[in-house]
Amino acid sequence: MYTRGRRLKFVMVSGMVVLALTGFSSSRGHGSGSHHSSGGGCSNSSQDHDSSSASGSGGPYGTSTPDRSSGSGAYRSRPTTRSSPTASARPLRDGTAVLKHCADADDPYTTVEVRNPNARDAIFTVKVGFRDESGFKMAETTDQVSVPAKGTATHRVFGGRAGDVSRISHCEVQRRADADE
């Protein structure tokens, strides 16, 4: 039994030495430091390791994983997908803001409808001003409003920001609602 184990060990070591001396490598020579190295893989007289011609079944990319222990980095991985140019998003167009109701004693909220002309959801800046009977600007607000694509959103602004709601004579809304990228 002892000699059988030694004999099996000798055969395995001899086989590994033969493989090592013949230059057999599963990575077809691409992990051995130089891209133009010979040897590796099974012998094939029509094989060309130059990257300009890709004969052999693996082409310039090889057919298996690289020998990572060499650290040479000469092995190039096979691309899995082709990249295609992605369409860049068009700049957003500004929306419109329309005053629907000005804050008063019955309803202390100013209501603004914001329209989105774009084919994608967007956020718009809406400006609302509150004035008294003499035309004095009591307050001005700036808010961000999210509006769905090609849709509208209703935005309500509390008139109490201007102080006494009963003093509000009229509201002003900036018609252009700036799109925020």
Secondary structure, DSSP 8 states (H G I E B T S, - for coil): -HHHHHHHHHHHHHHHHHHHHHT--TTTTTTSS-TT----SS--TT----TT---SSSGGG-SS---TTS----------S-------------EEEEEEE---SS--EEEEEEE--SSS-EEEEEEEEEE-TT--EEEEEEEEEEE-TT-EEEEEEEGGGGS-GGG--EEEE-SEEEEE-
